[in-house]
Amino acid sequence: MKSNNGLKAGFWILLLGCCWPGISAPMALVAGITFGILVGNPWGAATSTWSRRLLQASVVGLGFGMNLPELLKTGKDAFLYTAISISFTMATGYLLGKFFRTPQRTSTLISFGTAICGGSAIAAMAPVIKAEAEETGVALATVFTLNSVALILFPPVGHLLGMEQRQFGLWSALAIHDTSSVVGAAAAYGGLALAIGTTVKLTRALWIMPSALLAAWFTKSGGKVTFPLFIIGFIAAATIKTVLPQLDHVWHPLNNIAKQSLVVTLFLIGSGLTREVMGRAGIRPLAQGVVLWILVSVASGTAIMCGWIN
């Protein structure tokens, strides 16, 4: 009992520490992952739920730091190459699933999560294709593990490649699975990278609805399709900020709170990466996820560095 109380106390100390502005996104993630792997997470299910809710609220708050005309322009520009990226990823994921002999529904969920927006996409697609809980859990564990790696790996690789902030924002939005990891990596790279990465990532997330509907039609499953409402909140916040610039003294603090709440979110996400979660991923799904992620990262990074995507 004392050991369990000590574990909970340590969790809360680290969680509250992430509320301090001096703690950055990478620091919070590393702290969460270290804690989760070494001692476990005392509130696994609750952490998953609250990290998702806090992420959605944070993304809405980030809208108060955006300019609507620039947001719409970036989203419009991103529409075509996000469509191409998603098509490439889904087709490649299908072939890799066959190669690694990954169970079909698990393979579909991993490909869909990699193509669009990680856990949110998997959660939306799972009921559509009637995936079992274990299949969904394996796909989430695979994508979640790679998300954590991406958040740590992408910023130094971006600097090594000499990427400008706009280029890095595009790359992170196209190559990293979850919105939280895109925002975290982009925030560590710079303000412009954060703005571009968030906008393009949310444009990519808009494909959840049509993709899930298409899957429902092909499989004739009749499964329920849900839409991520926080995207509408993000656009609404950007609209309010643009229409009422005289209240910038209000919008600016809200935006800062959102950025710091993302740091807290990343600690929660990192703490969920326990040894049990990593063990659930399995060799074949993890191999498919890793190879698919590397191919998408290299292809999108090359296209950006060559100026094919800008």
BAVEXRO-564172 format. One record per residue: x, y negated, z negated of N, C-alpha, C, CB in turn; residue in one letter. Coordinates in steps of 0.1 Angstrom, whole numbers, padded with zeros to 4 digits, always signed. Glycine has a CB too. Layout:
<sites>
XYZXYZXYZXYZa ...
</sites>
This chain:
<sites>
+0008+0012+0000+0000+0000+0000+0009-0013+0000-0009+0000-0012m +0019-0012-0009+0028-0024-0009+0035-0026+0004+0039-0022-0020k +0039-0015+0011+0046-0016+0024+0036-0022+0034+0050-0002+0028s +0023-0018+0034+0014-0023+0043+0011-0038+0041+0001-0015+0042n +0011-0042+0028+0009-0056+0025+0021-0064+0029+0006-0058+0010n +0032-0058+0028+0044-0066+0032+0044-0067+0047+0057-0058+0028g +0040-0057+0055+0039-0058+0069+0029-0069+0073+0034-0044+0075l +0018-0069+0067+0008-0080+0070+0013-0094+0067-0005-0077+0062k +0020-0095+0055+0026-0108+0052+0036-0112+0062+0032-0107+0038a +0044-0103+0066+0054-0107+0076+0048-0111+0089+0064-0095+0079g +0037-0104+0093+0030-0108+0105+0025-0122+0104+0019-0098+0108f +0019-0125+0093+0013-0139+0092+0023-0150+0091+0004-0139+0079w +0035-0147+0085+0045-0157+0084+0050-0160+0098+0057-0151+0075i +0052-0150+0106+0057-0152+0120+0046-0159+0128+0061-0139+0126l +0034-0155+0126+0023-0161+0134+0022-0176+0131+0010-0154+0131l +0022-0179+0118+0021-0193+0114+0033-0201+0119+0019-0194+0099l +0044-0194+0119+0057-0201+0123+0056-0205+0138+0069-0192+0121g +0048-0197+0146+0047-0200+0160+0038-0213+0162+0041-0188+0167c +0031-0217+0152+0023-0230+0153+0032-0242+0153+0013-0231+0142c +0045-0241+0149+0054-0252+0148+0059-0255+0162+0066-0249+0139w +0058-0268+0166+0063-0272+0180+0077-0268+0183+0061-0287+0181p +0085-0266+0173+0099-0263+0176+0101-0248+0181+0107-0264+0164g +0091-0240+0181+0091-0227+0186+0086-0226+0200+0083-0217+0177i +0095-0221+0209+0091-0220+0223+0084-0207+0227+0104-0222+0232s +0079-0207+0239+0072-0195+0243+0081-0182+0243+0067-0197+0257a +0093-0183+0249+0102-0171+0249+0105-0166+0235+0115-0174+0256p +0108-0176+0225+0111-0172+0212+0099-0165+0205+0114-0185+0203m +0087-0170+0208+0075-0163+0202+0073-0149+0207+0063-0172+0205a +0075-0148+0220+0074-0135+0227+0084-0125+0221+0075-0136+0242l +0096-0129+0220+0107-0120+0215+0104-0116+0201+0121-0127+0216v +0099-0126+0193+0096-0123+0179+0085-0113+0178+0092-0136+0171a +0075-0115+0187+0063-0105+0186+0067-0091+0191+0052-0110+0196g +0075-0090+0202+0079-0077+0207+0088-0070+0196+0087-0079+0220i +0098-0077+0190+0106-0072+0180+0098-0066+0168+0117-0082+0175t +0089-0074+0164+0081-0070+0153+0072-0058+0156+0071-0082+0148f +0066-0058+0168+0057-0047+0172+0065-0034+0173+0051-0050+0185g +0077-0035+0180+0084-0022+0182+0091-0017+0169+0095-0025+0193i +0096-0026+0161+0103-0022+0149+0094-0017+0138+0112-0033+0144l +0083-0024+0135+0075-0021+0124+0060-0018+0127+0076-0032+0114v +0056-0021+0140+0043-0019+0144+0034-0031+0142+0037-0007+0136g +0021-0030+0146+0012-0041+0145+0001-0037+0135+0006-0045+0159n -0001-0044+0124-0011-0040+0114-0026-0042+0119-0009-0047+0101p -0027-0050+0129-0041-0053+0135-0041-0052+0150-0045-0067+0130w -0038-0040+0155-0037-0038+0169-0049-0042+0177-0034-0023+0172g -0061-0037+0174-0073-0040+0182-0077-0055+0181-0085-0031+0177a -0076-0060+0168-0080-0074+0166-0070-0083+0173-0080-0077+0151a -0057-0080+0173-0047-0088+0180-0050-0089+0195-0033-0082+0178t -0054-0077+0201-0057-0077+0215-0069-0086+0218-0060-0063+0220s -0079-0086+0210-0091-0094+0212-0088-0108+0210-0102-0090+0202t -0081-0112+0200-0079-0126+0197-0068-0132+0206-0074-0128+0183w -0059-0124+0211-0049-0130+0221-0056-0133+0234-0038-0119+0224s -0066-0125+0238-0074-0128+0250-0082-0140+0248-0083-0116+0253r -0089-0142+0237-0097-0154+0235-0089-0166+0234-0106-0152+0222r -0078-0165+0227-0069-0177+0225-0063-0181+0238-0058-0174+0215l -0059-0171+0246-0054-0174+0260-0064-0182+0268-0050-0161+0267l -0076-0177+0268-0087-0184+0276-0089-0198+0271-0100-0176+0275q -0090-0200+0258-0091-0214+0253-0079-0223+0257-0093-0213+0238a -0067-0217+0256-0055-0224+0259-0055-0229+0274-0043-0216+0256s -0059-0220+0283-0059-0223+0297-0069-0234+0300-0063-0210+0305v -0080-0234+0293-0090-0245+0294-0083-0258+0290-0103-0242+0286v -0076-0258+0278-0070-0270+0273-0059-0275+0282-0064-0267+0260g -0052-0266+0290-0042-0270+0299-0048-0279+0310-0035-0258+0305l -0061-0277+0313-0068-0285+0323-0067-0300+0320-0082-0280+0324g -0066-0303+0307-0066-0317+0303-0053-0324+0306-0069-0318+0288f -0043-0316+0311-0031-0322+0316-0029-0322+0331-0019-0314+0310g -0040-0318+0338-0040-0317+0353-0047-0329+0359-0046-0304+0357m -0044-0332+0371-0051-0341+0380-0059-0334+0390-0041-0351+0387n -0072-0337+0390-0081-0329+0398-0078-0329+0413-0095-0334+0397l -0075-0340+0420-0071-0340+0434-0059-0331+0437-0069-0354+0439p -0049-0332+0428-0037-0324+0430-0040-0309+0428-0025-0329+0421e -0049-0307+0418-0053-0293+0415-0060-0287+0427-0062-0293+0402l -0069-0294+0433-0077-0289+0444-0068-0287+0456-0088-0298+0448l -0058-0296+0458-0049-0294+0469-0040-0282+0468-0040-0307+0471k -0035-0280+0456-0026-0269+0453-0034-0256+0455-0020-0269+0439t -0047-0256+0449-0055-0244+0451-0058-0241+0465-0068-0246+0443g -0061-0251+0473-0064-0249+0487-0052-0243+0495-0069-0262+0494k -0040-0249+0492-0028-0244+0498-0025-0230+0494-0016-0253+0494d -0029-0226+0482-0025-0213+0477-0035-0202+0481-0025-0213+0461a -0047-0206+0486-0057-0197+0490-0052-0186+0500-0069-0204+0495f -0046-0191+0510-0042-0181+0521-0031-0172+0516-0037-0189+0533l -0020-0177+0510-0009-0168+0506-0012-0160+0494+0003-0176+0504y -0022-0164+0486-0026-0154+0475-0034-0143+0482-0035-0162+0465t -0042-0146+0492-0049-0135+0499-0040-0125+0505-0059-0141+0510a -0029-0130+0512-0019-0122+0518-0012-0113+0508-0009-0130+0526i -0008-0120+0496-0001-0113+0486-0009-0102+0480+0003-0123+0475s -0022-0105+0478-0031-0095+0472-0033-0083+0481-0045-0101+0468i -0035-0085+0494-0036-0075+0504-0024-0066+0504-0039-0081+0518s -0012-0072+0505+0001-0065+0505+0002-0056+0493+0013-0075+0506f -0001-0062+0481+0001-0055+0469-0008-0043+0468-0001-0064+0457t -0021-0045+0471-0030-0034+0470-0027-0022+0480-0045-0039+0474m -0022-0026+0492-0019-0016+0502-0006-0008+0497-0016-0022+0516a +0004-0016+0493+0016-0009+0488+0014-0001+0475+0027-0020+0485t +0005-0006+0466+0002+0002+0454-0005+0015+0458-0007-0007+0445g -0014+0015+0468-0020+0027+0472-0010+0037+0477-0031+0024+0483y -0001+0033+0485+0009+0042+0490+0019+0047+0479+0018+0035+0501l +0022+0038+0470+0031+0043+0459+0024+0052+0450+0036+0030+0451l +0011+0050+0448+0003+0059+0440+0003+0073+0445-0012+0054+0438g +0002+0074+0459+0003+0087+0465+0017+0093+0464-0001+0086+0480k +0027+0085+0465+0041+0090+0464+0044+0095+0450+0051+0078+0468f +0040+0088+0440+0043+0092+0426+0032+0101+0420+0044+0080+0417f +0022+0104+0429+0011+0113+0424+0004+0108+0411+0016+0127+0423r +0002+0095+0411-0005+0089+0400-0020+0092+0401-0002+0074+0399t -0027+0095+0391-0041+0098+0392-0048+0086+0399-0048+0100+0378p -0058+0088+0407-0063+0078+0417-0068+0066+0410-0074+0084+0425q -0077+0068+0399-0083+0056+0393-0072+0048+0385-0094+0060+0384r -0063+0055+0379-0052+0048+0372-0043+0040+0382-0043+0058+0365t -0041+0046+0394-0033+0040+0404-0040+0027+0409-0030+0049+0416s -0053+0028+0411-0061+0017+0415-0061+0005+0405-0076+0021+0418t -0062+0009+0393-0062-0002+0382-0048-0008+0381-0065+0004+0369l -0037-0001+0382-0024-0007+0382-0022-0016+0394-0013+0005+0382i -0026-0011+0406-0025-0019+0418-0033-0032+0417-0029-0011+0430s -0045-0031+0412-0054-0042+0411-0049-0052+0401-0068-0038+0407f -0043-0047+0389-0038-0056+0379-0025-0063+0384-0034-0048+0367g -0017-0056+0392-0005-0062+0397-0009-0073+0408+0004-0052+0403t -0019-0070+0416-0023-0078+0427-0029-0091+0423-0032-0071+0436a -0037-0091+0412-0045-0103+0408-0041-0109+0395-0060-0099+0408i -0045-0103+0384-0041-0110+0371-0041-0100+0360-0051-0121+0368c -0033-0090+0361-0031-0081+0350-0043-0075+0343-0022-0088+0341g -0042-0077+0329-0053-0072+0321-0067-0076+0324-0050-0075+0307g -0068-0089+0328-0082-0094+0331-0087-0086+0343-0082-0109+0334s -0079-0084+0353-0083-0078+0365-0086-0063+0362-0072-0079+0376a -0078-0057+0354-0080-0043+0351-0093-0041+0343-0069-0037+0342i -0096-0050+0334-0108-0050+0326-0120-0052+0335-0108-0061+0315a -0119-0060+0345-0130-0063+0354-0132-0051+0364-0128-0075+0362a -0122-0044+0368-0123-0033+0378-0127-0020+0371-0110-0032+0385m -0122-0018+0359-0125-0005+0352-0139+0000+0353-0120-0005+0338a -0149-0008+0349-0163-0004+0349-0168-0002+0363-0172-0013+0342p -0162-0009+0373-0167-0008+0387-0163+0005+0393-0160-0019+0395v -0151+0010+0390-0147+0023+0395-0150+0035+0385-0132+0023+0399i -0157+0031+0374-0160+0041+0364-0148+0048+0358-0170+0052+0370k -0138+0040+0355-0125+0046+0349-0128+0050+0335-0114+0035+0350a -0121+0061+0331-0122+0065+0317-0113+0056+0308-0117+0080+0316e -0116+0057+0295-0109+0048+0286-0094+0051+0286-0114+0050+0272a -0090+0063+0287-0076+0067+0288-0069+0061+0300-0074+0082+0287e -0076+0062+0312-0071+0057+0324-0069+0042+0323-0080+0060+0336e -0079+0035+0317-0078+0020+0316-0066+0017+0306-0091+0015+0310t -0065+0025+0295-0054+0022+0286-0041+0024+0291-0056+0032+0274g -0039+0034+0300-0026+0037+0306-0022+0025+0316-0026+0050+0314v -0032+0021+0323-0030+0010+0333-0026-0003+0325-0042+0007+0342a -0034-0006+0314-0031-0018+0306-0017-0017+0300-0042-0019+0295l -0014-0005+0295+0000-0004+0288+0011-0006+0298+0001+0010+0282a +0009-0001+0311+0019-0002+0321+0021-0017+0325+0015+0006+0333t +0010-0024+0328+0010-0038+0332+0015-0046+0320-0004-0042+0337v +0011-0043+0308+0014-0051+0297+0029-0050+0294+0007-0046+0284f +0035-0039+0295+0050-0037+0294+0057-0045+0304+0054-0022+0295t +0053-0045+0316+0060-0053+0327+0058-0068+0325+0055-0048+0341l +0047-0072+0320+0044-0086+0317+0054-0091+0307+0030-0088+0311n +0057-0084+0297+0066-0088+0286+0080-0089+0292+0066-0078+0274s +0084-0080+0300+0097-0080+0307+0098-0092+0316+0100-0067+0315v +0088-0095+0323+0088-0106+0333+0089-0120+0326+0075-0106+0341a +0083-0121+0314+0083-0134+0307+0098-0137+0302+0074-0133+0295l +0105-0126+0299+0119-0128+0295+0128-0129+0306+0123-0117+0286i +0126-0122+0317+0135-0121+0328+0134-0132+0339+0133-0107+0335l +0122-0136+0342+0120-0145+0353+0127-0159+0351+0106-0148+0354f +0126-0166+0340+0133-0179+0339+0148-0178+0342+0131-0185+0326p +0156-0169+0336+0170-0169+0339+0173-0165+0354+0177-0159+0330p +0165-0156+0359+0166-0152+0374+0163-0164+0382+0157-0140+0377v +0153-0172+0379+0150-0184+0387+0161-0194+0387+0137-0191+0381g +0167-0196+0375+0179-0205+0374+0191-0200+0382+0183-0207+0360h +0193-0186+0381+0204-0180+0389+0202-0182+0404+0204-0165+0385l +0190-0181+0409+0187-0183+0423+0186-0198+0427+0174-0176+0426l +0187-0207+0417+0187-0221+0420+0173-0226+0424+0197-0224+0431g +0163-0220+0419+0149-0224+0423+0145-0237+0417+0139-0213+0418m +0139-0246+0425+0133-0258+0420+0121-0254+0412+0130-0268+0431e +0116-0264+0404+0104-0261+0395+0092-0257+0403+0101-0273+0387q +0089-0263+0415+0078-0260+0423+0079-0245+0428+0076-0269+0435r +0091-0242+0433+0094-0228+0438+0092-0218+0427+0108-0227+0443q +0097-0221+0415+0095-0211+0404+0081-0210+0400+0104-0216+0392f +0073-0221+0399+0059-0220+0396+0052-0211+0406+0053-0234+0396g +0055-0213+0419+0048-0204+0429+0052-0190+0427+0052-0209+0443l +0065-0187+0425+0070-0174+0423+0064-0167+0411+0085-0174+0422w +0064-0173+0400+0058-0167+0388+0043-0164+0390+0061-0176+0376s +0036-0174+0396+0022-0172+0398+0019-0160+0408+0016-0184+0404a +0028-0157+0417+0025-0147+0427+0031-0133+0423+0032-0150+0440l +0041-0133+0414+0048-0121+0411+0046-0116+0396+0062-0123+0413a +0041-0124+0387+0039-0119+0374+0024-0116+0372+0043-0130+0363i +0021-0105+0365+0007-0100+0364-0002-0110+0356+0007-0087+0357h -0001-0111+0343-0011-0118+0335-0009-0133+0335-0010-0113+0321d -0020-0140+0333-0020-0155+0332-0011-0159+0321-0034-0160+0330t -0012-0152+0310-0004-0156+0298+0011-0156+0301-0007-0147+0286s +0016-0146+0308+0030-0145+0311+0034-0155+0321+0034-0131+0315s +0026-0157+0331+0029-0168+0341+0030-0181+0334+0017-0168+0352v +0021-0185+0326+0021-0197+0319+0033-0198+0310+0008-0200+0311v +0036-0187+0303+0048-0187+0294+0061-0189+0301+0048-0175+0286g +0063-0182+0312+0075-0183+0320+0076-0196+0326+0076-0172+0330a +0065-0201+0332+0066-0214+0338+0068-0226+0328+0053-0217+0346a +0062-0224+0316+0064-0235+0306+0079-0235+0302+0055-0232+0294a +0085-0224+0301+0099-0224+0298+0108-0230+0309+0104-0209+0295a +0103-0230+0321+0111-0235+0332+0109-0251+0334+0107-0228+0345y +0097-0256+0331+0095-0270+0332+0081-0274+0334+0104-0276+0343g +0078-0287+0332+0064-0292+0333+0058-0290+0347+0064-0306+0330g +0065-0293+0358+0060-0291+0371+0058-0276+0374+0069-0297+0382l +0067-0268+0370+0065-0253+0372+0053-0248+0365+0078-0246+0366a +0050-0254+0353+0038-0250+0345+0025-0254+0353+0038-0256+0331l +0025-0266+0358+0013-0271+0365+0011-0263+0378+0015-0286+0369a +0021-0260+0386+0020-0253+0398+0016-0238+0395+0033-0253+0406i +0024-0232+0385+0021-0218+0382+0007-0216+0377+0031-0214+0371g +0002-0224+0368-0011-0223+0363-0022-0224+0374-0014-0233+0352t -0021-0234+0382-0031-0236+0393-0031-0224+0403-0028-0249+0400t -0019-0220+0408-0018-0210+0417-0023-0197+0411-0004-0208+0423v -0019-0194+0399-0023-0182+0392-0039-0181+0391-0017-0181+0378k -0045-0192+0387-0059-0192+0386-0066-0191+0399-0064-0205+0379l -0060-0196+0410-0065-0194+0423-0065-0179+0427-0057-0202+0434t -0054-0173+0423-0052-0158+0425-0063-0151+0417-0038-0154+0421r -0066-0156+0405-0076-0149+0397-0090-0150+0402-0076-0155+0383a -0092-0160+0411-0106-0161+0417-0109-0149+0426-0106-0174+0425l -0099-0142+0430-0101-0130+0438-0107-0118+0431-0089-0126+0445w -0108-0119+0417-0113-0108+0410-0127-0105+0414-0113-0112+0395i -0136-0115+0415-0150-0112+0419-0152-0106+0432-0157-0126+0418m -0146-0112+0443-0149-0106+0456-0142-0092+0458-0143-0114+0467p -0130-0090+0451-0123-0077+0452-0131-0067+0445-0109-0079+0446s -0136-0070+0433-0144-0060+0425-0157-0057+0432-0147-0066+0411a -0163-0067+0438-0176-0064+0446-0173-0055+0458-0182-0078+0450l -0162-0057+0464-0158-0049+0476-0155-0035+0471-0145-0055+0483l -0149-0033+0460-0146-0020+0454-0159-0013+0451-0137-0021+0442a -0168-0021+0445-0181-0015+0441-0189-0010+0454-0190-0025+0433a -0188-0018+0464-0195-0014+0477-0189-0002+0483-0194-0026+0487w -0175-0001+0483-0168+0011+0489-0171+0024+0481-0153+0008+0490f -0171+0022+0468-0172+0034+0459-0187+0037+0456-0165+0032+0446t -0196+0027+0460-0210+0029+0457-0213+0032+0443-0216+0040+0466k -0205+0026+0434-0206+0029+0420-0217+0022+0412-0193+0026+0413s -0220+0010+0417-0231+0002+0410-0226-0004+0397-0243+0010+0408g -0212-0004+0395-0207-0009+0383-0209-0024+0382-0192-0005+0382g -0208-0029+0369-0210-0043+0366-0197-0051+0370-0214-0045+0352k -0199-0062+0376-0188-0071+0380-0189-0084+0372-0187-0074+0395v -0178-0087+0365-0178-0099+0357-0168-0110+0362-0174-0096+0342t -0171-0122+0360-0162-0133+0365-0156-0140+0353-0170-0143+0373f -0142-0143+0353-0136-0150+0342-0140-0165+0341-0121-0150+0344p -0149-0168+0332-0155-0181+0330-0145-0192+0326-0166-0181+0320l -0133-0187+0320-0123-0198+0316-0118-0205+0328-0112-0191+0308f -0118-0199+0340-0114-0207+0352-0122-0219+0354-0114-0197+0364i -0136-0217+0352-0145-0228+0354-0142-0239+0343-0159-0224+0353i -0139-0234+0331-0135-0244+0320-0123-0252+0323-0133-0236+0307g -0113-0245+0329-0100-0252+0333-0103-0263+0343-0090-0242+0339f -0111-0260+0353-0115-0270+0364-0123-0281+0358-0122-0263+0375i -0132-0278+0348-0140-0288+0342-0132-0297+0334-0151-0281+0333a -0122-0292+0326-0113-0300+0318-0105-0310+0327-0104-0291+0310a -0100-0305+0338-0092-0313+0348-0101-0324+0354-0086-0304+0359a -0114-0321+0356-0123-0330+0362-0126-0342+0351-0137-0324+0365t -0128-0338+0339-0131-0348+0328-0119-0357+0327-0134-0341+0315i -0107-0351+0327-0095-0359+0325-0093-0368+0336-0082-0350+0324k -0096-0364+0349-0094-0373+0360-0105-0384+0361-0095-0365+0373t -0117-0381+0357-0128-0391+0357-0127-0401+0346-0142-0383+0356v -0121-0397+0335-0120-0406+0323-0105-0408+0319-0128-0400+0311l -0097-0414+0328-0083-0415+0324-0081-0425+0313-0076-0421+0336p -0091-0433+0309-0090-0443+0298-0089-0435+0285-0101-0452+0298q -0093-0423+0285-0092-0415+0272-0080-0405+0272-0105-0406+0271l -0069-0409+0279-0057-0401+0279-0051-0399+0265-0047-0408+0288d -0054-0409+0256-0049-0407+0242-0056-0395+0235-0052-0420+0234h -0067-0391+0241-0074-0379+0236-0070-0366+0244-0090-0381+0237v -0069-0368+0257-0066-0356+0265-0051-0351+0263-0067-0359+0280w -0042-0360+0261-0028-0357+0259-0026-0348+0246-0019-0369+0258h -0032-0352+0235-0030-0343+0223-0037-0329+0225-0036-0349+0211p -0049-0329+0232-0055-0316+0235-0047-0307+0243-0069-0319+0242l -0040-0313+0253-0031-0306+0262-0019-0300+0254-0026-0315+0273n -0014-0308+0245-0003-0304+0237-0007-0292+0227+0003-0315+0228n -0019-0293+0222-0024-0282+0213-0025-0270+0221-0038-0286+0207i -0030-0271+0234-0032-0259+0242-0018-0253+0245-0039-0263+0256a -0008-0261+0248+0005-0255+0251+0011-0248+0239+0015-0266+0255k +0008-0253+0227+0014-0246+0215+0005-0234+0211+0014-0256+0203q -0008-0234+0214-0016-0222+0212-0012-0211+0221-0031-0226+0214s -0006-0215+0233-0001-0204+0242+0011-0197+0236+0003-0211+0256l +0019-0205+0228+0030-0199+0221+0026-0189+0211+0039-0210+0214v +0015-0193+0204+0009-0183+0194+0004-0171+0201-0002-0190+0186v -0003-0173+0213-0008-0162+0221+0003-0152+0225-0015-0168+0233t +0014-0158+0229+0025-0149+0233+0031-0141+0222+0036-0157+0240l +0031-0146+0210+0035-0138+0198+0025-0127+0196+0036-0147+0185f +0012-0130+0197+0002-0119+0195+0003-0108+0206-0012-0125+0196l +0006-0113+0218+0007-0103+0230+0020-0095+0227+0008-0111+0243i +0031-0101+0224+0043-0094+0221+0042-0084+0210+0054-0103+0218g +0035-0087+0199+0033-0078+0188+0025-0066+0191+0027-0086+0176s +0017-0067+0202+0009-0056+0206+0017-0045+0214-0002-0060+0215g +0029-0049+0218+0038-0039+0225+0045-0030+0215+0048-0046+0234l +0038-0021+0209+0043-0011+0200+0049+0001+0207+0033-0007+0189t +0056+0009+0199+0061+0022+0205+0050+0031+0210+0069+0029+0194r +0038+0031+0203+0027+0039+0207+0022+0034+0221+0016+0038+0197e +0021+0021+0223+0016+0015+0236+0026+0019+0247+0015+0000+0235v +0039+0018+0244+0049+0021+0254+0048+0036+0258+0063+0017+0250m +0045+0044+0247+0045+0059+0250+0032+0063+0258+0044+0066+0237g +0021+0055+0257+0009+0058+0264+0011+0055+0279-0002+0050+0259r +0020+0047+0283+0021+0043+0297+0024+0055+0306+0033+0033+0299a +0032+0064+0302+0035+0076+0310+0045+0073+0321+0022+0081+0316g +0052+0083+0325+0063+0082+0335+0058+0078+0349+0071+0095+0336i +0048+0086+0354+0043+0083+0368+0037+0069+0369+0034+0094+0372r +0027+0066+0361+0021+0052+0362+0032+0041+0360+0010+0051+0352p +0041+0043+0351+0051+0033+0348+0060+0032+0360+0059+0036+0336l +0064+0043+0366+0072+0043+0378+0065+0035+0390+0076+0057+0383a +0053+0038+0392+0045+0031+0402+0045+0016+0399+0031+0037+0403q +0042+0013+0387+0041-0001+0383+0054-0009+0385+0036-0003+0369g +0065-0003+0381+0078-0009+0382+0082-0011+0396+0089-0001+0375v +0081-0001+0404+0084-0002+0419+0076-0013+0426+0084+0011+0426v +0063-0012+0423+0053-0022+0429+0057-0036+0425+0039-0018+0425l +0059-0038+0412+0063-0051+0407+0076-0056+0413+0064-0051+0392w +0086-0048+0415+0099-0052+0421+0097-0056+0435+0109-0041+0419i +0089-0048+0443+0086-0051+0457+0079-0064+0458+0078-0040+0463l +0069-0066+0450+0061-0079+0451+0070-0091+0447+0049-0078+0441v +0078-0089+0437+0087-0100+0432+0097-0104+0443+0094-0096+0419s +0104-0094+0449+0114-0096+0459+0107-0102+0471+0121-0083+0463v +0096-0097+0476+0089-0102+0488+0085-0116+0486+0077-0093+0491a +0078-0119+0475+0073-0133+0473+0085-0143+0470+0064-0133+0461s +0095-0138+0463+0106-0147+0460+0114-0150+0473+0116-0140+0450g +0116-0140+0482+0122-0142+0495+0114-0152+0503+0124-0129+0502t +0101-0150+0504+0092-0159+0512+0093-0174+0507+0078-0154+0511a +0094-0175+0494+0095-0189+0488+0108-0195+0491+0092-0188+0473i +0119-0187+0489+0133-0193+0491+0135-0196+0506+0143-0183+0485m +0129-0188+0515+0131-0191+0529+0121-0202+0534+0128-0178+0536c +0113-0207+0526+0104-0218+0530+0091-0213+0537+0111-0227+0538g +0089-0200+0537+0076-0195+0543+0064-0198+0535+0077-0180+0546w +0066-0199+0522+0056-0203+0512+0061-0216+0505+0052-0192+0502i +0053-0227+0505+0058-0239+0498+0046-0247+0493+0066-0248+0507n 
</sites>
